[in-house]
Amino acid sequence: MQLLRRNVESIVKDTLSDTPVTVIQGARQVGKSTLAAMVSRDMNSMSVTLDSITTHAAAKENPYEFVSQSIAKGF
């Protein structure tokens, strides 16, 4: 299957160039996870989904610590 290039990909990369966290949100099944995977593969970054109950709970309980751990790991 061939993926369509999205104009938003360059916006996400630009945002990540000066901001450690970027949220990609939208309707179900529109390619958010695929976009995040494509961008993180091209950059020194990490893609996190909140679909996991454990990950979601950690982010909700202490958002600052959640983001700080990712930054400390060099992502």
Beta strands, then each sheet from edge to edge (+ up, - down):
end
